[in-house]
Amino acid sequence: MGKRKILITALMITVLAAAPLAQASAAVPYQSFNYDYWGNTVPSPAPYQPEECMDGSAEGKDGFSLPNDMSVAKNGDIYIADTGNNRIVVLDSSFSRKRIIRGFRYRGKEETFNQPGGIMVGADGTVHIADTENHRIVSLNPDGTLLRTFGVPPNNLTGKNFIFEPEKIGVDSAGRYYVVAKNVFQGLMSFDREGKFSGFFGTIKVQSSFADRFWKLIATKAQKSQMQLFIPTEFSNLDIGKSGFVYATDLDYSSKQTIRRINPRGMDVLVNYNPTKPVCGDLSYTSLGPYSGPTKFVDIKVREKGIYSALDATRGRIYTYDGEGNLLYIFGGIGTEVGTFKLPAAIEVWNDRIYVLDRNQGRITVFHPSKYGRLINTAVGLRYDGEESKAVQYWQEVLKLDPNYELAYDGIGKSLLAANKNREAMAYLKKGMDKRYYSVAFRRYRNEWMEAHGWIVAAAVLVIIIAAAAGKICRKVKRRKRFRDKG
């Protein structure tokens, strides 16, 4: 009986010890993971956890109908483009309904929206709406009165048969408009602050493969006419950072980069120091099944300290990167539980919370950072500010929660490198798979070692030279002695 009691006691201790882990894994309805240097998936703690959910479709006749976009104002008010109901719904930060904007007064008569697909609230409270099926952009003052409305008249750039159907909108601090429109492959549509069309911005060039170019070279005219044209691809959404750079997601799924950071000249200047991990969401995926295929980014949000998050509609995940192109963390998934989505459509950030709008379920889910996610955000922010040494303590805490997190090793290694602790830096940079900075640390350590032990090397070389010379002299003496003996 004594052995049996011991066995039962040990079993109870094991169950109690495992209980917190079971609760932690059950806290989120999705599996969190990241990719290592080689592109393999490695499990990780959940960086964000679902906090609350607002089901806008559960309010009967007055509920949401296929909402397609949202924007969070500085004070926390949430503006939803309730596309199916042809209106804009405004909620406060507690999800209480504040007002509904069904239209505006223009030239003495009431105008209404027709399937508004995009919305953006400026820092000054102005509301900008992509009124898709009315073929116009509408800007409202904070009190709901009309600021301006405009479309795109026929011109040489768009062609006389062009129909303007704006889907998403962004406005920078200077009042310039950037618009994603249907069937526009030339880039984002750019407008000045008065709504005058300026041209296309940030065109994506699709590159043909060697095989495509070869077959086009030898094909007949008839075959060439049937070949697929390599035309620029479409953008899917955009956001504008405080620096004025436009972050945009595109639909070029054959590309290894589906996020762009476009400067004022229209050039993509997205930084990615790790060529083994392109900024494209999932690095591996299945080709068959309901959730197969590459990541399809449908929205992007620029955050603080160079961080940005992109929303995937294929598998319902949020991918977050830093300003150097490092993938920080992944969370979310497809499903009906709180924290998962059927068809995610928009992502927003307010304070340290992440908001995700589900188009099919008509609900907004709010996520808050876990300890793991908060540590990463803080460390990345300090790194962005050049405070590598202050970030070390946070990276060390991250490694206690996730020993596989390569970026933490890299961050500690760079801090040690800045402190001229090159030998210790090499060990961390190796674990962080940072070849570039490991080479710097190795070169510095080699120079240090040579300065400290150069006399030993010089002495050893001198001894080798003397030994070689002595050996040569000995061999000559022996040969002469043999010749004398023979003579």
C-alpha positions as CSV (number, residue, x, y, z in Angstrom):
1,M,0.0,0.0,0.0
2,G,2.9,2.3,0.7
3,K,4.1,2.1,-2.9
4,R,0.6,2.7,-4.2
5,K,0.2,5.9,-2.1
6,I,3.6,7.1,-3.4
7,L,2.5,6.4,-7.0
8,I,-0.9,8.2,-6.5
9,T,0.9,11.2,-4.8
10,A,3.4,11.4,-7.7
11,L,0.5,11.3,-10.2
12,M,-1.3,14.1,-8.4
13,I,1.8,16.3,-8.4
14,T,2.3,15.7,-12.1
15,V,-1.3,16.6,-12.9
16,L,-1.2,19.7,-10.8
17,A,2.1,20.8,-12.3
18,A,0.7,20.3,-15.8
19,A,-2.5,22.2,-15.1
20,P,-1.1,25.7,-15.6
21,L,0.3,24.6,-18.9
22,A,-3.0,23.2,-20.0
23,Q,-4.8,26.4,-18.9
24,A,-2.2,28.5,-20.7
25,S,-2.6,26.5,-24.0
26,A,-6.4,26.6,-23.6
27,A,-6.3,30.4,-23.1
28,V,-6.1,31.0,-26.9
29,P,-7.9,29.1,-29.6
30,Y,-4.9,29.1,-32.0
31,Q,-1.4,27.7,-32.1
32,S,1.3,30.3,-31.9
33,F,4.6,29.7,-33.7
34,N,7.4,31.4,-35.5
35,Y,10.0,30.5,-38.1
36,D,13.7,29.7,-37.4
37,Y,16.6,30.7,-39.6
38,W,16.0,27.7,-41.9
39,G,12.3,28.4,-42.4
40,N,11.2,25.6,-40.0
41,T,8.2,26.3,-37.7
42,V,8.9,26.4,-34.0
43,P,6.3,26.7,-31.3
44,S,6.1,29.9,-29.2
45,P,4.0,31.4,-26.5
46,A,1.0,33.4,-27.6
47,P,2.1,37.0,-28.0
48,Y,-1.4,38.3,-27.9
49,Q,-4.6,37.0,-26.3
50,P,-8.3,37.7,-27.1
51,E,-9.7,40.1,-24.5
52,E,-13.2,41.0,-25.7
53,C,-15.4,40.7,-28.7
54,M,-18.2,42.9,-30.0
55,D,-20.7,41.1,-32.2
56,G,-22.2,43.8,-34.4
57,S,-24.3,41.3,-36.4
58,A,-26.1,40.1,-33.2
59,E,-28.2,43.3,-32.9
60,G,-31.1,42.2,-35.1
61,K,-32.1,44.4,-37.9
62,D,-29.7,47.1,-36.8
63,G,-26.7,44.9,-36.8
64,F,-23.7,44.8,-39.1
65,S,-23.9,43.5,-42.7
66,L,-20.6,42.5,-44.3
67,P,-18.5,45.3,-42.7
68,N,-15.5,45.8,-44.9
69,D,-13.2,48.3,-43.0
70,M,-12.6,50.2,-39.8
71,S,-10.5,52.9,-38.4
72,V,-9.8,53.9,-34.7
73,A,-9.6,57.6,-33.9
74,K,-7.1,59.1,-31.4
75,N,-9.7,59.1,-28.6
76,G,-10.5,55.4,-29.2
77,D,-13.7,55.8,-31.1
78,I,-14.2,53.0,-33.7
79,Y,-15.5,53.9,-37.2
80,I,-16.8,50.9,-39.1
81,A,-17.6,50.9,-42.8
82,D,-20.8,48.8,-42.6
83,T,-20.8,48.1,-46.3
84,G,-23.9,45.9,-46.6
85,N,-26.0,48.5,-44.7
86,N,-24.6,51.5,-46.7
87,R,-23.6,53.4,-43.6
88,I,-20.8,54.3,-41.1
89,V,-21.2,53.1,-37.5
90,V,-19.3,54.9,-34.8
91,L,-18.6,53.1,-31.4
92,D,-16.8,54.4,-28.4
93,S,-13.8,52.5,-26.9
94,S,-16.3,50.4,-24.8
95,F,-18.2,49.4,-27.9
96,S,-21.2,51.5,-27.1
97,R,-22.8,53.0,-30.2
98,K,-22.3,56.7,-30.4
99,R,-23.9,57.6,-33.8
100,I,-24.6,56.3,-37.3
101,I,-23.6,58.3,-40.4
102,R,-25.9,57.4,-43.3
103,G,-25.0,60.4,-45.5
104,F,-24.4,64.1,-45.7
105,R,-25.9,67.2,-47.2
106,Y,-24.5,68.2,-50.6
107,R,-25.6,71.1,-52.8
108,G,-28.9,71.4,-50.9
109,K,-29.9,67.8,-50.9
110,E,-29.2,64.7,-48.8
111,E,-26.7,62.2,-50.2
112,T,-26.3,58.6,-49.0
113,F,-23.5,56.0,-49.2
114,N,-23.6,53.1,-51.6
115,Q,-21.5,50.1,-50.3
116,P,-18.7,52.1,-48.7
117,G,-15.6,49.8,-48.7
118,G,-13.0,51.8,-47.0
119,I,-12.6,54.3,-44.1
120,M,-9.9,56.3,-42.5
121,V,-10.0,58.8,-39.6
122,G,-7.4,61.5,-39.6
123,A,-5.5,62.9,-36.6
124,D,-7.7,66.0,-36.7
125,G,-10.9,64.0,-36.6
126,T,-11.8,64.2,-40.3
127,V,-13.4,61.1,-41.7
128,H,-12.4,59.9,-45.2
129,I,-14.6,57.3,-46.9
130,A,-14.2,55.3,-50.1
131,D,-17.8,55.3,-51.3
132,T,-17.3,52.4,-53.7
133,E,-20.5,52.1,-55.7
134,N,-21.0,55.9,-55.8
135,H,-17.6,56.1,-57.5
136,R,-16.3,58.8,-55.2
137,I,-14.3,59.8,-52.2
138,V,-16.1,61.6,-49.4
139,S,-14.4,63.6,-46.6
140,L,-16.4,64.7,-43.6
141,N,-15.6,67.2,-40.9
142,P,-15.6,65.9,-37.3
143,D,-19.2,67.1,-36.9
144,G,-20.3,65.1,-39.9
145,T,-20.7,68.0,-42.4
146,L,-19.2,67.6,-45.8
147,L,-15.6,68.7,-46.3
148,R,-15.2,67.6,-49.9
149,T,-16.2,64.9,-52.3
150,F,-14.5,64.0,-55.6
151,G,-14.2,61.3,-58.2
152,V,-12.0,60.7,-61.3
153,P,-13.1,62.3,-64.5
154,P,-11.9,60.7,-67.8
155,N,-8.2,61.6,-68.5
156,N,-5.2,60.4,-70.5
157,L,-3.8,58.3,-67.6
158,T,-7.0,56.3,-66.8
159,G,-8.6,56.1,-70.3
160,K,-12.0,57.3,-71.3
161,N,-13.8,54.1,-70.3
162,F,-12.4,54.0,-66.8
163,I,-14.9,53.6,-63.9
164,F,-13.6,54.8,-60.5
165,E,-14.5,52.3,-57.8
166,P,-12.4,53.2,-54.7
167,E,-12.0,50.4,-52.1
168,K,-9.5,51.6,-49.5
169,I,-8.2,55.0,-48.6
170,G,-5.3,56.7,-46.8
171,V,-4.5,60.4,-46.2
172,D,-1.1,61.7,-45.1
173,S,-0.3,64.6,-42.8
174,A,-0.2,67.0,-45.7
175,G,-3.7,66.0,-46.8
176,R,-2.7,64.0,-49.9
177,Y,-5.1,61.0,-50.7
178,Y,-3.9,57.6,-51.6
179,V,-6.6,55.2,-52.9
180,V,-6.8,51.5,-53.7
181,A,-9.3,51.1,-56.6
182,K,-10.8,48.1,-58.4
183,N,-9.1,46.9,-61.5
184,V,-6.3,49.5,-61.2
185,F,-2.9,47.8,-61.9
186,Q,-0.8,50.9,-62.4
187,G,-0.4,51.4,-58.6
188,L,-2.1,53.4,-55.9
189,M,-4.2,56.4,-57.1
190,S,-2.8,59.7,-55.8
191,F,-4.8,62.9,-55.3
192,D,-3.8,66.3,-53.9
193,R,-5.4,67.8,-50.8
194,E,-8.2,69.3,-52.9
195,G,-9.0,66.0,-54.6
196,K,-7.4,66.5,-57.9
197,F,-6.0,63.3,-59.5
198,S,-2.2,63.5,-59.5
199,G,-1.3,60.1,-61.1
200,F,-0.3,56.6,-60.0
201,F,1.9,55.9,-57.1
202,G,4.2,52.9,-56.3
203,T,3.6,50.7,-59.3
204,I,4.6,47.1,-58.8
205,K,6.4,45.5,-61.7
206,V,5.9,41.8,-62.2
207,Q,9.0,40.0,-63.4
208,S,8.7,37.2,-65.9
209,S,10.7,34.0,-65.4
210,F,13.5,32.8,-67.7
211,A,11.3,30.1,-69.1
212,D,8.6,32.6,-69.9
213,R,11.0,34.9,-71.7
214,F,12.5,31.9,-73.6
215,W,9.1,30.6,-74.9
216,K,8.1,34.2,-75.8
217,L,11.3,34.4,-77.8
218,I,10.7,31.3,-80.0
219,A,6.8,31.6,-80.1
220,T,4.9,32.5,-83.2
221,K,2.8,35.7,-83.4
222,A,-0.4,33.7,-82.8
223,Q,1.2,32.0,-79.7
224,K,2.4,35.3,-78.4
225,S,-1.0,36.9,-78.6
226,Q,-2.4,34.1,-76.4
227,M,0.3,34.3,-73.8
228,Q,-0.4,35.9,-70.4
229,L,0.6,39.5,-70.3
230,F,3.0,40.5,-67.5
231,I,1.1,43.5,-66.2
232,P,1.6,45.2,-62.8
233,T,-0.4,43.7,-59.9
234,E,-3.0,45.3,-57.7
235,F,-2.7,46.6,-54.2
236,S,-5.1,45.3,-51.6
237,N,-4.8,47.9,-48.8
238,L,-2.6,50.6,-47.3
239,D,-1.7,52.6,-44.2
240,I,0.5,55.7,-43.7
241,G,3.0,56.0,-41.0
242,K,3.9,59.2,-39.1
243,S,7.0,59.6,-41.2
244,G,4.8,59.8,-44.3
245,F,5.9,56.5,-45.9
246,V,3.0,54.5,-47.4
247,Y,2.9,50.8,-46.3
248,A,0.9,48.8,-48.8
249,T,-0.1,45.1,-49.3
250,D,-0.3,43.7,-52.8
251,L,-1.8,40.7,-54.6
252,D,1.3,39.4,-56.3
253,Y,1.3,36.0,-54.7
254,S,4.2,34.8,-56.8
255,S,6.4,37.4,-55.2
256,K,8.6,36.9,-52.1
257,Q,7.5,40.3,-50.8
258,T,3.9,41.2,-50.6
259,I,4.3,44.2,-48.3
260,R,5.8,47.5,-49.6
261,R,7.1,50.6,-47.9
262,I,6.8,53.4,-50.5
263,N,8.7,56.6,-50.2
264,P,7.5,60.0,-51.5
265,R,9.1,59.2,-54.9
266,G,7.0,56.1,-55.3
267,M,9.9,53.7,-54.7
268,D,9.7,50.6,-52.5
269,V,12.3,51.0,-49.7
270,L,11.1,48.2,-47.3
271,V,14.1,47.0,-45.2
272,N,14.7,43.3,-44.8
273,Y,18.2,42.2,-43.6
274,N,17.3,38.5,-43.6
275,P,17.1,37.1,-47.1
276,T,16.1,33.7,-45.9
277,K,12.9,35.1,-44.5
278,P,11.0,37.2,-47.1
279,V,8.3,39.6,-45.8
280,C,5.4,37.6,-47.2
281,G,3.7,35.9,-44.2
282,D,3.8,32.1,-44.2
283,L,7.1,30.7,-45.5
284,S,5.6,27.3,-46.1
285,Y,2.0,26.1,-46.8
286,T,0.0,23.3,-48.4
287,S,-1.2,23.4,-52.0
288,L,-4.5,21.5,-51.3
289,G,-7.3,22.0,-48.9
290,P,-9.6,24.8,-47.8
291,Y,-6.8,27.0,-46.3
292,S,-4.1,26.2,-48.8
293,G,-2.0,28.6,-50.8
294,P,0.2,31.6,-50.0
295,T,-0.7,34.3,-47.5
296,K,-3.2,36.9,-48.7
297,F,-2.7,40.1,-46.9
298,V,-5.8,42.2,-46.8
299,D,-4.8,45.0,-44.4
300,I,-1.8,46.5,-42.7
301,K,-1.2,48.7,-39.7
302,V,1.8,50.8,-39.0
303,R,2.6,50.9,-35.3
304,E,5.2,52.6,-33.1
305,K,9.0,52.1,-33.2
306,G,9.1,50.8,-36.8
307,I,6.8,47.9,-36.0
308,Y,4.0,47.0,-38.5
309,S,1.3,44.2,-38.5
310,A,-0.4,42.7,-41.5
311,L,-3.6,40.7,-41.6
312,D,-3.9,37.4,-43.6
313,A,-7.3,36.3,-45.0
314,T,-6.1,32.8,-46.0
315,R,-5.4,31.4,-42.5
316,G,-6.6,34.3,-40.3
317,R,-3.3,35.2,-38.9
318,I,-1.6,38.5,-37.9
319,Y,2.1,38.8,-38.8
320,T,4.1,41.4,-37.1
321,Y,7.5,42.7,-38.3
322,D,10.1,45.2,-37.1
323,G,11.7,48.0,-39.1
324,E,14.5,45.6,-40.1
325,G,12.2,43.0,-41.6
326,N,12.4,40.5,-38.7
327,L,9.3,38.5,-38.1
328,L,8.5,39.2,-34.5
329,Y,5.5,37.0,-33.9
330,I,2.4,35.3,-35.4
331,F,-1.1,34.8,-33.9
332,G,-4.7,34.2,-34.8
333,G,-6.4,31.6,-36.9
334,I,-9.6,30.5,-38.8
335,G,-12.6,29.5,-36.7
336,T,-15.7,30.6,-34.9
337,E,-14.2,30.9,-31.3
338,V,-13.3,34.3,-29.9
339,G,-9.8,35.0,-31.2
340,T,-10.3,33.4,-34.6
341,F,-12.1,34.6,-37.7
342,K,-14.1,33.4,-40.7
343,L,-13.0,36.2,-43.0
344,P,-10.8,38.9,-41.5
345,A,-11.1,42.2,-43.3
346,A,-9.3,45.0,-41.2
347,I,-6.8,45.5,-38.5
348,E,-6.3,48.5,-36.2
349,V,-4.2,49.4,-33.2
350,W,-5.1,51.6,-30.3
351,N,-2.9,52.0,-27.2
352,D,-1.4,48.5,-26.9
353,R,-4.5,46.7,-28.1
354,I,-5.0,45.1,-31.6
355,Y,-8.5,45.2,-33.1
356,V,-9.5,42.8,-35.9
357,L,-12.7,43.1,-37.9
358,D,-14.3,39.9,-39.2
359,R,-16.4,40.6,-42.3
360,N,-18.4,37.4,-42.3
361,Q,-19.1,37.2,-38.6
362,G,-19.6,41.0,-38.4
363,R,-17.7,41.3,-35.2
364,I,-14.6,43.1,-33.8
365,T,-12.1,41.2,-31.6
366,V,-9.8,43.0,-29.3
367,F,-6.4,41.4,-28.4
368,H,-4.1,42.5,-25.6
369,P,-0.4,41.6,-25.4
370,S,0.7,38.8,-23.1
371,K,3.8,39.1,-21.0
372,Y,5.7,37.5,-23.9
373,G,4.4,39.9,-26.5
374,R,4.9,42.9,-24.2
375,L,8.5,42.0,-23.6
376,I,9.2,41.7,-27.4
377,N,7.5,45.0,-28.1
378,T,9.5,46.8,-25.4
379,A,12.8,45.3,-26.5
380,V,12.2,46.1,-30.2
381,G,11.3,49.6,-29.2
382,L,14.5,50.1,-27.3
383,R,16.5,48.6,-30.1
384,Y,14.8,51.0,-32.6
385,D,15.8,53.9,-30.3
386,G,19.4,52.7,-30.3
387,E,19.2,51.5,-26.7
388,E,20.6,48.0,-27.3
389,S,22.0,47.8,-23.8
390,K,18.7,48.6,-22.1
391,A,16.9,46.0,-24.3
392,V,19.1,43.2,-23.0
393,Q,17.1,42.6,-19.8
394,Y,13.9,42.3,-21.8
395,W,15.5,39.9,-24.3
396,Q,16.8,37.8,-21.5
397,E,13.2,37.6,-20.1
398,V,12.0,36.6,-23.6
399,L,14.5,33.7,-23.7
400,K,13.1,32.4,-20.4
401,L,9.7,32.1,-22.0
402,D,10.9,31.0,-25.4
403,P,14.5,29.6,-25.7
404,N,14.0,29.3,-29.5
405,Y,13.6,33.1,-30.1
406,E,16.6,33.9,-32.4
407,L,16.0,37.7,-32.4
408,A,16.6,37.8,-28.6
409,Y,20.0,36.1,-29.0
410,D,20.7,38.5,-31.8
411,G,19.7,41.5,-29.7
412,I,21.9,40.5,-26.8
413,G,24.8,39.7,-29.2
414,K,24.6,43.2,-30.7
415,S,24.6,44.8,-27.3
416,L,27.7,42.8,-26.3
417,L,29.3,43.8,-29.6
418,A,28.6,47.5,-28.9
419,A,30.3,47.0,-25.5
420,N,33.3,45.4,-27.2
421,K,32.7,42.1,-25.6
422,N,33.4,40.4,-28.9
423,R,33.9,36.8,-27.8
424,E,30.7,36.7,-25.8
425,A,28.9,38.5,-28.7
426,M,30.0,35.7,-31.1
427,A,28.3,33.1,-28.9
428,Y,24.9,34.9,-28.9
429,L,25.1,36.0,-32.6
430,K,25.8,32.4,-33.6
431,K,22.6,31.3,-31.8
432,G,20.8,34.3,-33.4
433,M,22.0,33.1,-36.8
434,D,23.2,36.7,-37.6
435,K,26.0,36.0,-40.1
436,R,26.6,39.7,-40.8
437,Y,27.3,40.8,-37.2
438,Y,28.9,37.5,-36.3
439,S,31.5,38.3,-39.0
440,V,32.1,41.7,-37.4
441,A,32.5,40.2,-33.9
442,F,34.8,37.5,-35.2
443,R,37.0,40.1,-37.0
444,R,37.2,42.2,-33.9
445,Y,37.9,39.3,-31.6
446,R,40.6,38.1,-34.0
447,N,42.3,41.5,-34.0
448,E,42.1,41.7,-30.2
449,W,43.6,38.2,-29.9
450,M,46.4,39.1,-32.3
451,E,47.2,42.3,-30.3
452,A,47.2,40.4,-27.1
453,H,49.1,37.3,-28.3
454,G,50.9,38.6,-31.3
455,W,54.3,38.2,-29.6
456,I,53.5,34.5,-29.1
457,V,52.7,34.1,-32.8
458,A,55.9,36.0,-33.7
459,A,58.0,33.9,-31.4
460,A,56.4,30.7,-32.8
461,V,57.1,31.8,-36.3
462,L,60.7,32.7,-35.4
463,V,61.2,29.3,-33.7
464,I,59.8,27.6,-36.8
465,I,62.2,29.6,-39.1
466,I,65.2,28.9,-36.8
467,A,64.2,25.2,-36.7
468,A,63.8,25.0,-40.4
469,A,67.2,26.8,-40.9
470,A,68.9,24.5,-38.4
471,G,67.4,21.4,-40.1
472,K,68.6,22.6,-43.4
473,I,72.2,23.2,-42.0
474,C,72.1,19.7,-40.4
475,R,71.1,18.1,-43.7
476,K,74.0,19.9,-45.5
477,V,76.5,18.8,-42.9
478,K,75.3,15.2,-43.1
479,R,75.5,15.2,-46.9
480,R,79.1,16.5,-46.8
481,K,80.1,13.9,-44.3
482,R,78.7,11.1,-46.5
483,F,80.7,12.5,-49.5
484,R,83.9,12.5,-47.4
485,D,83.3,9.0,-46.1
486,K,82.8,7.7,-49.7
487,G,85.9,9.5,-50.9
